Amino acid sequence: MDIYTSIFEIIDMRSFSNLWYWIGLAVLWSSASHWSIGVPHDLVARARRSGGQSEQDLLDIARINTNRVLYIVETSGLAIFAICCFVLTGLATMGFFYGLEFAQAVFLLICPMCFVMLINISTAKKMRQQELTLENVAKNLGRCRVYTQIIGIISILVTSFWGMYQNFTAGVLGW
């Protein structure tokens, strides 16, 4: 048996009919909605509920991650933006112009995450301009989480419809 045949049997390049793709999509959006600017949602809930050390931990991690995100944007944001545009354009061209299903699947995973990253950057900029109090941090991270969940719902809906369309139009043998 050829190594390439084995790899393609494991990966299954018909992505929308692969259970692992849908599990990965669910894990991606679950993780994205749990972490806002690198701050876990359970820490925000615990800080609101009990205060004390949890509140201090939340404020510290929010300050650290806000500064980290904005430092990355300020130092290499343009290069990251250019690389993202190049990759997304390549995936969109290969997927939707040339009909490569694997590129379509990866594009439908990555493209919405770019919008989530923009929301995280915007939230980090807002948090840098405000005083870091429990109410400000919880409000900004909560809003970021809601926007991320809205993008996730739309993304999962679009991906599901596109995946069903691809599975219905593909032949029984994958032709």
Backbone torsions as a table, in degrees:
resi	resn	phi	psi	omega
1	MET	NA	135.5	-178.8
2	ASP	-75.0	143.2	-179.3
3	ILE	-62.7	-37.6	179.6
4	TYR	-66.8	-36.6	177.0
5	THR	-63.8	-42.3	178.7
6	SER	-63.3	-43.0	-179.6
7	ILE	-64.1	-45.3	-178.4
8	PHE	-70.0	-25.4	173.8
9	GLU	-71.0	-37.1	179.5
10	ILE	-72.0	-45.8	-175.8
11	ILE	-76.2	-37.4	-176.4
12	ASP	56.5	91.6	-175.4
13	MET	-66.8	-9.0	170.2
14	ARG	-83.8	82.3	-168.2
15	SER	-63.0	-39.7	-173.4
16	PHE	-73.5	-12.9	175.6
17	SER	-100.0	4.6	-176.7
18	ASN	-97.7	127.2	179.7
19	LEU	-61.0	-35.4	-178.6
20	TRP	-63.7	-31.9	177.2
21	TYR	-63.6	-44.0	-177.5
22	TRP	-71.7	-34.1	174.2
23	ILE	-65.5	-43.0	177.6
24	GLY	-62.8	-38.6	177.4
25	LEU	-63.0	-43.3	179.3
26	ALA	-65.6	-42.4	179.3
27	VAL	-66.5	-40.4	179.0
28	LEU	-58.3	-50.2	-177.0
29	TRP	-75.0	-29.9	174.8
30	SER	-65.0	-44.3	178.4
31	SER	-67.8	-41.3	-178.5
32	ALA	-64.2	-36.4	-179.4
33	SER	-81.4	-17.2	178.3
34	HIS	-82.7	-34.1	-176.2
35	TRP	-108.5	114.2	174.3
36	SER	-110.1	118.4	-175.0
37	ILE	53.6	29.9	179.6
38	GLY	83.6	5.9	179.6
39	VAL	-103.3	122.0	-179.0
40	PRO	-71.5	144.3	-177.5
41	HIS	-65.1	-33.7	-178.8
42	ASP	-65.0	-29.0	176.7
43	LEU	-69.2	-37.5	176.6
44	VAL	-64.1	-45.4	-179.7
45	ALA	-64.3	-41.6	179.5
46	ARG	-66.6	-39.3	178.8
47	ALA	-65.9	-39.6	177.2
48	ARG	-66.4	-37.4	-175.2
49	ARG	-75.6	-46.8	-171.2
50	SER	-112.4	-22.4	-179.3
51	GLY	66.7	-150.1	176.5
52	GLY	62.7	-129.6	-177.6
53	GLN	-65.1	-35.4	178.0
54	SER	-63.3	-39.4	177.6
55	GLU	-64.4	-43.4	179.0
56	GLN	-64.9	-39.3	177.2
57	ASP	-62.4	-43.2	178.9
58	LEU	-61.1	-47.8	-178.7
59	LEU	-63.9	-38.2	179.0
60	ASP	-66.4	-48.7	-177.9
61	ILE	-68.5	-32.5	177.1
62	ALA	-66.6	-43.2	178.6
63	ARG	-64.2	-45.7	-178.6
64	ILE	-62.9	-48.3	-176.7
65	ASN	-71.6	-32.3	174.8
66	THR	-62.3	-48.0	179.0
67	ASN	-64.7	-37.0	-179.8
68	ARG	-66.9	-46.0	-179.7
69	VAL	-62.9	-45.7	-177.3
70	LEU	-70.6	-30.9	175.4
71	TYR	-65.0	-43.9	178.8
72	ILE	-62.4	-42.7	179.9
73	VAL	-64.4	-42.6	-177.7
74	GLU	-69.6	-36.2	-176.2
75	THR	-85.6	-40.8	-175.2
76	SER	-136.1	24.0	-177.8
77	GLY	-62.6	-40.2	-178.8
78	LEU	-66.5	-40.5	178.4
79	ALA	-66.6	-41.4	178.1
80	ILE	-64.1	-41.3	178.1
81	PHE	-61.7	-43.9	180.0
82	ALA	-64.0	-42.7	179.7
83	ILE	-65.3	-42.2	178.4
84	CYS	-61.9	-43.2	178.5
85	CYS	-63.2	-41.5	179.1
86	PHE	-62.4	-47.4	-178.1
87	VAL	-65.7	-44.9	-179.6
88	LEU	-65.0	-39.4	177.6
89	THR	-64.9	-42.8	178.1
90	GLY	-62.8	-44.2	179.3
91	LEU	-65.9	-42.0	179.3
92	ALA	-64.4	-40.7	179.4
93	THR	-66.1	-48.5	179.4
94	MET	-64.9	-37.6	-175.3
95	GLY	-78.8	-49.9	-170.9
96	PHE	-98.2	-22.8	177.2
97	PHE	-90.9	-44.1	-178.9
98	TYR	-95.8	-6.5	173.4
99	GLY	79.3	22.5	178.9
100	LEU	-81.7	111.6	-173.1
101	GLU	-64.9	-36.2	179.6
102	PHE	-62.5	-40.5	178.0
103	ALA	-67.4	-36.4	176.0
104	GLN	-61.8	-44.5	-178.1
105	ALA	-64.1	-44.0	179.1
106	VAL	-66.8	-39.9	177.5
107	PHE	-60.6	-42.6	-179.0
108	LEU	-70.6	-15.6	172.4
109	LEU	-86.2	-44.8	-170.6
110	ILE	-81.8	-41.0	-174.1
111	CYS	-57.1	-49.0	178.8
112	PRO	-65.6	-28.5	179.0
113	MET	-68.0	-25.0	174.2
114	CYS	-65.6	-39.3	176.6
115	PHE	-66.8	-37.4	176.7
116	VAL	-63.6	-40.1	178.2
117	MET	-64.6	-39.0	176.6
118	LEU	-63.1	-38.3	176.9
119	ILE	-65.8	-40.7	177.3
120	ASN	-62.7	-41.2	178.7
121	ILE	-65.1	-43.2	178.6
122	SER	-62.0	-42.5	178.5
123	THR	-65.0	-39.8	178.4
124	ALA	-63.7	-39.3	177.4
125	LYS	-64.6	-41.2	177.4
126	LYS	-62.9	-42.2	-177.2
127	MET	-68.5	-31.2	178.0
128	ARG	-68.4	-32.4	-178.1
129	GLN	-80.0	-18.5	-177.8
130	GLN	-102.2	163.5	172.9
131	GLU	-74.4	136.3	-177.9
132	LEU	-82.6	91.9	172.3
133	THR	-114.3	166.6	-178.9
134	LEU	-59.0	-43.7	-178.4
135	GLU	-65.3	-45.3	-179.8
136	ASN	-63.9	-46.0	-178.4
137	VAL	-65.3	-45.9	-179.2
138	ALA	-63.8	-40.1	179.9
139	LYS	-65.3	-46.8	-179.1
140	ASN	-66.1	-43.6	179.7
141	LEU	-68.8	-35.1	176.8
142	GLY	-65.1	-43.0	178.2
143	ARG	-64.5	-41.9	177.8
144	CYS	-60.6	-40.2	179.9
145	ARG	-66.4	-41.6	179.5
146	VAL	-64.0	-45.2	178.3
147	TYR	-62.1	-39.9	177.7
148	THR	-63.3	-40.8	179.2
149	GLN	-67.5	-36.2	176.8
150	ILE	-64.3	-45.6	177.4
151	ILE	-62.2	-39.3	178.6
152	GLY	-63.1	-42.5	179.0
153	ILE	-62.8	-46.6	179.3
154	ILE	-63.2	-42.3	-179.3
155	SER	-64.0	-45.3	179.6
156	ILE	-64.2	-39.3	178.3
157	LEU	-63.0	-49.4	-180.0
158	VAL	-63.7	-44.0	179.9
159	THR	-63.7	-40.3	179.2
160	SER	-64.4	-45.9	179.1
161	PHE	-63.6	-42.6	179.9
162	TRP	-66.9	-39.9	178.4
163	GLY	-64.5	-41.0	176.9
164	MET	-64.8	-41.4	177.8
165	TYR	-60.2	-44.5	-179.7
166	GLN	-64.6	-40.6	-179.4
167	ASN	-70.2	-34.2	178.2
168	PHE	-73.5	-34.7	-178.2
169	THR	-82.7	-19.5	178.1
170	ALA	-77.0	145.3	178.5
171	GLY	-70.3	171.6	-179.8
172	VAL	-60.6	-37.8	-178.8
173	LEU	-92.1	10.2	176.7
174	GLY	85.4	19.2	-178.7
175	TRP	-87.1	NA	NA
